Amino acid sequence: MATHDPMVDEYRNPAIVRDLDSALAEAYGLERLDEALKVIAEHARLMIGAHQVALSYIPDGNFKAAVHAISLSDKYEKYRSYDVMPSGVGIWTLVIEHKVSFCMTQEELIRDPRWKNFSDLKDARGMEHPPMRGWLAVPILTRRGDFVGLLQSSDKYEDEFTERDLALLTHLAKLVAPTLELQLVNTELQQRSEDLAAKQNLLTKLLDLQEQERQMVAHDIHDGFVQDVVGAHMHVQSIHGAMDPERVQSILGRVAALLQKAIAEGRRLIRDLRPMILDEFGVVDAIAHLIADEERNDGFTVAFTHDVKFGRLDPRLEGAIFRIVQEALINAKRHGQSNHAAVHMTQMNDTLQVVIRDHGVGFDPAHVSPDRFGLRGICERAHIYCGTVIIESVPTQGTSVKVQLPLTSHVVGNVR
């Protein structure tokens, strides 16, 4: 025996058809989703004769990202500024979990264990939630049956909600569903577009960073290594025709000194690019070696403490961590004019925290020159690995660089 559909009777009522057509036509003419939902909620309330109707767009069931529209009669005029929106807990879970409509009297609501007195939901001004007398709720589903919204009503003008009211809201929910599903698709496309733009921006920054590093290396090679080799070459050429053995020995001594200096410069360049100890023993030992070099060559003292459980990390992440510490120490010496710093490396579950502090002259973070490639490099290296950077500095009080990096999927070695 076929089930009788109350909407068949309603479609014989021209006023109902006009109301539905008017609601949808007016809503589709609006650009903003919240305004369209407001129009539909108002028409829905008038159609079924209720004091309260709420229409919510809830993408992927996420109430934090929801858009709500509330329609109240003059009876609830004072509640129109109430701003505590549905959170998806309590009685609402019935609709979300089961994806079916519910029509409950006030007595049935009170008996349900998931019902909570809404008088406890006060907004920032202390205003209470409008009283609810009976509850009619209809889920809004996509074509695949995914929950995307909720249409609910309370406090009918007269008596309790009827089968007719449920049929009207159910049908209206079906008419609204394509709009909300399209909104969901547009949101997903926008998010993908933003993600793609973010990745492209990150790639651009990475390429810029690599180009800046190449320029710095080229500058160092030209002004250091090449100059020493050219000087040695010129001295070698001057030996031709020299008859005095003492002069020859003097020239050879200068040649040897310049070549020794060039060799040291070449090793420094290799170390700055990627020290061999990093690939052989890992980032902790590489940082310890870097600090030993700083103290031996420049008299710059660094206290290094570490508490990590990993043995080795992905080589690219190890390289990023090493360069972050290296750049921070260079900044401390060059710009901070500090002769002492501290590096603390701590593993907290699946997160690595690296803190570099100095006691130099500090700076105002709000007025950092765009030419400060070191700070940019630190931030961009961290962002490549979904990390965060907090730079705190006060003039005359030093600088602190705190970097947090997720280690998930990057640990490749045994526990230390």
C-alpha positions in Angstrom: 0.0 0.0 0.0 1.5 3.3 -1.1 2.4 5.9 1.6 0.4 9.1 1.4 2.6 12.1 0.8 1.1 15.2 2.5 2.9 17.4 -0.1 0.5 16.1 -2.7 -2.3 17.9 -0.9 -0.2 21.0 -0.3 0.6 21.4 -4.0 -3.2 21.7 -4.6 -3.0 24.9 -2.4 -1.9 27.7 -4.7 -0.8 29.8 -1.7 1.7 27.3 -0.6 3.2 26.9 -4.1 3.4 30.7 -4.4 5.2 30.9 -1.0 7.7 28.3 -2.0 8.4 29.9 -5.3 8.6 33.4 -3.8 11.1 32.2 -1.1 13.4 30.5 -3.5 13.2 33.2 -6.2 14.1 35.9 -3.6 16.9 33.9 -2.1 18.5 33.0 -5.4 18.6 36.7 -6.3 20.9 37.4 -3.4 24.7 37.2 -3.5 25.5 36.5 0.1 24.6 33.1 1.5 23.6 34.4 5.0 21.1 36.8 3.4 19.6 34.0 1.2 19.3 31.7 4.2 17.6 34.5 6.1 14.9 34.9 3.4 14.2 31.2 3.3 14.0 30.9 7.1 11.5 33.8 7.2 9.3 32.2 4.6 9.5 28.8 6.3 8.4 30.3 9.6 5.4 32.0 8.0 4.4 28.9 6.0 4.1 26.6 9.0 3.0 29.3 11.5 5.8 29.2 14.1 7.5 31.8 16.3 11.0 30.4 15.6 12.9 29.0 12.6 16.6 28.4 12.2 18.2 27.5 8.9 21.9 26.5 9.1 24.5 25.7 6.4 26.9 23.3 8.2 29.7 22.2 5.8 30.9 18.6 6.4 29.0 18.8 9.8 31.4 21.4 11.1 29.4 23.7 13.3 32.5 26.0 13.7 32.3 26.9 10.0 28.5 27.1 10.0 26.4 29.9 8.6 23.1 30.4 10.5 19.9 32.4 9.8 17.3 32.9 12.5 13.7 34.1 12.0 11.7 35.1 15.0 8.2 36.5 15.4 7.4 39.7 17.2 6.8 37.5 20.3 10.6 37.0 20.5 11.6 40.5 19.4 13.9 41.0 22.3 15.9 37.9 21.4 16.8 39.0 17.9 20.2 40.2 19.1 21.0 36.9 20.8 24.2 35.7 19.3 25.0 32.2 20.7 24.6 29.9 17.7 24.1 26.1 17.6 27.2 24.1 18.4 26.1 20.6 17.3 25.8 19.1 20.8 22.8 17.9 22.7 19.5 17.4 21.0 20.9 18.4 17.6 23.0 15.2 17.5 19.8 13.3 16.8 19.5 14.9 13.4 23.2 14.9 12.6 23.8 11.2 13.6 20.6 9.7 12.1 20.1 12.1 9.2 16.3 11.9 9.6 13.7 14.4 10.7 12.4 14.7 14.2 9.0 16.2 15.3 8.8 16.3 19.1 6.4 17.9 21.6 7.6 19.8 24.6 6.9 16.8 26.8 8.9 14.5 24.5 11.8 17.0 24.5 12.0 17.2 28.3 12.0 13.4 28.6 14.8 13.0 26.0 18.2 12.6 27.8 19.9 14.7 25.1 17.7 17.7 25.8 19.3 20.5 27.8 17.6 23.6 29.2 18.5 26.4 26.8 18.1 28.9 29.5 21.7 28.0 30.4 22.9 29.2 27.0 23.6 32.9 27.8 25.4 35.2 25.4 28.1 37.7 26.5 25.5 40.2 27.6 23.7 37.6 29.8 20.7 37.2 27.5 19.2 33.8 27.6 18.3 31.6 24.6 14.7 32.0 23.4 12.4 29.5 25.0 11.7 26.4 23.0 8.2 24.8 23.0 8.2 21.7 20.8 10.8 21.0 18.2 10.7 20.2 14.5 14.0 19.5 12.8 14.8 18.4 9.3 18.3 17.5 8.0 19.5 19.0 4.7 21.4 16.4 2.7 23.5 16.3 -0.5 22.7 14.0 -3.3 25.2 11.5 -1.8 23.4 11.7 1.5 26.0 13.8 3.3 24.8 16.2 6.0 25.2 19.8 4.9 22.6 21.7 6.9 19.7 21.8 9.3 16.2 23.4 9.2 14.5 23.6 12.5 11.5 25.3 14.1 10.0 25.7 17.6 6.9 27.2 19.3 4.1 26.8 16.8 1.4 29.5 16.9 -1.2 27.1 18.0 -1.0 23.5 19.3 1.8 21.2 18.3 3.6 20.7 15.0 1.7 18.5 12.6 2.5 16.0 9.8 1.8 18.9 7.4 4.4 21.1 9.0 7.0 18.3 8.8 6.1 17.7 5.1 6.5 21.4 4.3 9.9 21.7 6.0 11.1 18.4 4.5 10.2 19.5 1.0 11.8 23.0 1.5 14.9 21.3 2.8 15.1 19.3 -0.4 14.7 22.5 -2.5 17.4 24.2 -0.5 19.8 21.3 -0.6 21.3 21.9 -4.1 22.1 25.5 -3.1 24.0 24.4 0.0 25.7 21.6 -1.9 26.9 24.1 -4.5 28.1 26.3 -1.7 30.0 23.3 -0.3 31.6 22.6 -3.7 32.5 26.2 -4.2 34.1 26.3 -0.7 36.1 23.2 -1.5 37.2 24.6 -4.8 38.2 27.9 -3.2 40.2 26.0 -0.5 41.9 24.0 -3.2 42.7 27.1 -5.1 44.1 28.8 -2.0 46.1 25.7 -1.2 47.5 25.7 -4.7 48.3 29.4 -4.6 50.0 28.9 -1.2 52.1 26.1 -2.6 53.1 28.2 -5.7 53.9 31.1 -3.4 56.0 28.8 -1.2 57.8 27.4 -4.3 58.5 30.9 -5.5 59.9 31.9 -2.1 62.0 28.7 -2.1 63.4 29.5 -5.6 64.1 33.1 -4.5 65.8 31.8 -1.4 68.0 29.5 -3.4 68.9 32.3 -5.8 69.8 34.6 -2.9 72.0 31.8 -1.5 73.7 31.3 -4.8 74.4 35.0 -5.1 75.9 35.0 -1.6 78.1 32.0 -2.4 79.1 33.5 -5.7 80.0 36.7 -3.8 82.0 34.8 -1.2 83.9 32.8 -4.0 84.7 35.9 -5.9 85.8 38.0 -3.0 87.6 35.3 -1.1 88.6 32.0 -2.8 89.1 33.4 -6.3 91.1 36.5 -5.0 93.5 34.2 -3.1 94.0 31.9 -6.1 94.5 34.8 -8.4 97.0 36.3 -6.0 98.9 33.0 -5.8 98.9 32.8 -9.6 100.3 36.3 -10.0 103.1 35.5 -7.5 103.9 32.3 -9.4 104.2 34.2 -12.7 106.6 36.7 -11.0 109.0 33.8 -10.3 109.9 33.7 -14.0 113.1 35.7 -14.5 113.8 35.9 -10.8 117.4 35.0 -10.2 117.7 35.7 -6.5 117.0 32.4 -4.5 115.9 34.4 -1.5 113.3 36.3 -3.5 112.1 33.0 -5.0 111.7 31.6 -1.6 109.8 34.7 -0.4 107.5 34.5 -3.4 106.9 30.8 -2.8 106.1 31.5 0.8 103.5 34.0 -0.2 102.1 31.6 -2.7 101.8 28.8 -0.1 100.1 31.3 2.3 97.5 32.4 -0.3 96.8 28.8 -1.3 96.4 27.7 2.3 94.0 30.6 2.8 92.1 29.6 -0.4 91.9 26.0 0.9 90.5 27.1 4.2 88.0 29.4 2.4 86.9 26.5 0.1 86.3 24.3 3.1 84.3 27.0 4.8 82.2 27.4 1.7 81.6 23.6 1.6 80.7 23.6 5.3 78.3 26.5 4.9 76.6 24.8 2.0 76.2 21.4 3.6 78.8 20.1 6.0 79.8 16.5 5.5 79.3 15.7 9.2 75.6 16.5 8.6 75.2 13.5 6.2 77.5 11.3 8.2 76.3 11.8 11.8 73.1 13.9 11.7 71.8 17.3 12.7 72.7 17.3 16.4 76.4 16.5 15.8 76.5 18.9 12.9 75.2 21.8 15.0 77.7 20.9 17.8 80.5 21.0 15.1 79.2 24.3 13.8 79.3 25.8 17.3 82.8 24.4 17.9 83.9 26.2 14.7 82.3 29.4 15.7 84.0 29.4 19.1 87.4 28.4 17.7 87.5 30.8 14.8 85.5 33.9 16.1 85.6 33.6 19.8 81.8 33.5 19.8 80.6 31.3 22.6 77.4 29.3 22.3 75.7 27.1 24.9 74.2 24.1 23.2 71.7 21.8 25.0 69.5 19.1 23.4 67.0 16.6 24.5 65.8 14.5 21.5 64.8 10.9 21.0 65.3 10.6 17.2 68.4 9.2 15.7 68.3 10.6 12.1 65.8 12.7 10.3 65.0 13.1 6.6 68.1 14.6 5.1 66.2 17.6 3.7 64.7 18.4 7.1 68.1 18.0 8.8 69.5 20.4 6.3 66.7 22.9 7.0 67.3 22.7 10.8 71.0 23.1 10.4 70.6 26.2 8.2 68.0 27.7 10.6 70.5 27.5 13.5 73.3 28.7 11.3 71.4 31.7 10.1 70.3 32.6 13.6 73.8 32.5 14.9 75.1 34.6 12.0 72.4 37.2 12.7 73.4 37.2 16.4 77.0 38.0 15.5 76.5 40.2 12.5 73.4 42.2 13.4 73.0 41.5 17.1 76.6 42.3 17.8 76.5 39.6 20.5 79.5 37.5 21.7 77.3 34.8 23.3 74.2 32.8 22.4 72.3 29.7 23.4 70.8 27.0 21.3 68.2 24.6 22.9 66.8 21.7 20.9 63.9 19.7 22.4 61.7 17.0 21.1 58.1 17.1 22.3 56.4 13.9 21.0 56.2 14.5 17.3 57.4 18.1 17.4 60.9 19.5 17.4 61.4 22.8 19.0 64.6 24.8 18.4 65.2 28.0 20.3 68.2 30.3 19.6 68.7 33.2 22.0 71.3 35.9 22.1 72.1 38.9 24.3 72.9 41.4 21.6 71.5 44.8 20.7 68.1 43.4 19.6 65.9 45.2 17.1 62.3 46.2 16.5 60.5 43.4 14.6 58.0 45.8 13.2 60.8 47.6 11.3 62.8 44.8 9.7 64.5 45.6 6.4 63.4 43.4 3.5 67.1 42.9 2.8 67.4 40.8 6.0 67.6 37.5 4.1 68.6 35.6 7.2 65.3 36.1 9.0 63.4 35.4 5.7 65.4 32.3 5.2 64.6 31.0 8.7 60.8 31.6 8.3 60.6 30.2 4.8 62.6 27.0 5.6 60.3 26.4 8.6 57.2 27.0 6.5 58.3 24.5 3.8 58.0 21.8 6.5 54.7 23.1 7.9 56.6 24.6 10.9 56.1 27.9 12.8 58.5 30.6 13.7 58.2 33.2 16.5 60.8 35.9 16.6 60.9 38.1 19.7 63.3 41.0 20.0 63.6 44.2 22.0 66.2 46.9 21.4 69.1 46.5 23.8 67.7 43.2 25.2 68.6 40.6 22.6 66.7 38.3 20.3 64.9 35.0 20.6 64.1 32.8 17.6 61.7 29.9 18.4 61.1 27.3 15.7 58.7 24.4 15.9 58.7 21.7 13.2 56.5 18.6 13.0 58.5 15.3 12.9 55.7 13.1 11.6 57.0 10.9 8.7 60.5 12.6 8.9 62.1 10.3 11.5 64.2 7.7 9.6 66.8 6.6 12.2 66.9 4.8 15.5 66.3 6.4 18.8 69.4 8.1 20.2 
